[in-house]
Amino acid sequence: MSNVQPVVNEAAQDTDPRDIGLTLRELEVLRGIAEARRNYEIAQQLFISTRTVEKHVENILRKLGVKRRMQAAQHFRLSTEVGEESTETAAA
């Protein structure tokens, strides 16, 4: 038996990133993380410094309560999927 921890902690998993106080810029950086972009690629895309991206990543991980970028990316994907399902349900 291995002691495998969930990719995203339970508290963060049920929370939309916008509901935990991520700024618009942090959401843009989080989208870049979810697209598997490196910090320098996110910096180029958003016209900010790599150091600024690093700081945003630190803040994102802290606010989501996760330790790794992959966990933040999964959290973003899960919240995006839930948002899309809600929109589709409302449109039906």
DRENBAMI-530053 format. One record per residue (C-alpha): residue number from 1; residue in one letter; z, y, x. Coordinates in nm, 2 decimals. Last residue first. Example, Ala and Ser with C-alpha at 12.3 -4.5 7.8 and 13.67 -1.06 7.14 Angstrom:
# residues 2
  num  residuo       Z       Y       X
    2        S    0.71   -0.11    1.37
    1        A    0.78   -0.45    1.23
This chain:
# residues 92
  num  residuo       Z       Y       X
   92        A   -2.15    2.41   -3.05
   91        A   -2.12    2.73   -2.85
   90        A   -1.74    2.71   -2.82
   89        T   -1.77    2.35   -2.70
   88        E   -2.03    2.44   -2.44
   87        T   -1.81    2.73   -2.32
   86        S   -1.50    2.51   -2.30
   85        E   -1.69    2.24   -2.11
   84        E   -1.82    2.50   -1.86
   83        G   -1.48    2.63   -1.80
   82        V   -1.34    2.28   -1.75
   81        E   -1.62    2.21   -1.50
   80        T   -1.55    2.53   -1.32
   79        S   -1.17    2.46   -1.30
   78        L   -1.25    2.11   -1.15
   77        R   -1.50    2.25   -0.90
   76        F   -1.26    2.52   -0.79
   75        H   -0.97    2.27   -0.75
   74        Q   -1.21    2.04   -0.55
   73        A   -1.30    2.33   -0.32
   72        A   -0.93    2.42   -0.27
   71        Q   -0.85    2.06   -0.18
   70        M   -1.14    2.06    0.06
   69        R   -1.02    2.38    0.22
   68        R   -0.69    2.21    0.31
   67        K   -0.32    2.28    0.25
   66        V   -0.29    2.33   -0.12
   65        G   -0.06    2.55   -0.33
   64        L   -0.34    2.73   -0.50
   63        K   -0.20    3.07   -0.41
   62        R   -0.13    2.96   -0.05
   61        L   -0.47    2.80    0.00
   60        I   -0.64    3.11   -0.14
   59        N   -0.44    3.35    0.07
   58        E   -0.52    3.16    0.39
   57        V   -0.89    3.15    0.29
   56        H   -0.88    3.53    0.23
   55        K   -0.74    3.58    0.57
   54        E   -1.01    3.36    0.73
   53        V   -1.27    3.55    0.54
   52        T   -1.14    3.88    0.67
   51        R   -1.15    3.73    1.03
   50        T   -1.51    3.63    0.98
   49        S   -1.59    3.99    0.90
   48        I   -1.74    4.11    0.56
   47        F   -2.10    4.13    0.43
   46        L   -2.04    3.87    0.15
   45        Q   -2.31    3.63    0.26
   44        Q   -2.25    3.69    0.63
   43        A   -1.88    3.64    0.60
   42        I   -1.93    3.32    0.39
   41        E   -2.16    3.18    0.66
   40        Y   -1.90    3.28    0.93
   39        N   -1.63    3.10    0.74
   38        R   -1.83    2.78    0.70
   37        R   -2.00    2.70    0.37
   36        A   -1.93    2.38    0.19
   35        E   -2.04    2.52   -0.15
   34        A   -1.68    2.49   -0.27
   33        I   -1.58    2.71    0.03
   32        G   -1.84    2.97   -0.07
   31        R   -1.70    2.96   -0.43
   30        L   -1.35    3.01   -0.29
   29        V   -1.48    3.31   -0.09
   28        E   -1.62    3.46   -0.41
   27        L   -1.29    3.38   -0.59
   26        E   -1.10    3.55   -0.31
   25        R   -1.32    3.86   -0.35
   24        L   -1.25    3.87   -0.73
   23        T   -0.88    3.85   -0.65
   22        L   -0.69    3.52   -0.71
   21        G   -0.38    3.58   -0.92
   20        I   -0.29    3.24   -1.05
   19        D   -0.49    3.27   -1.38
   18        R   -0.82    3.33   -1.21
   17        P   -0.79    3.01   -1.02
   16        D   -0.75    2.82   -1.35
   15        T   -0.44    2.61   -1.34
   14        D   -0.39    2.25   -1.43
   13        Q   -0.47    2.12   -1.09
   12        A   -0.25    2.37   -0.92
   11        A    0.07    2.24   -1.07
   10        E   -0.04    1.88   -1.02
    9        N   -0.11    1.92   -0.65
    8        V   -0.48    1.88   -0.55
    7        V   -0.62    1.60   -0.34
    6        P   -0.34    1.37   -0.46
    5        Q   -0.14    1.21   -0.19
    4        V   -0.22    0.86   -0.05
    3        N    0.08    0.66    0.06
    2        S   -0.09    0.34    0.14
    1        M    0.00    0.00    0.00
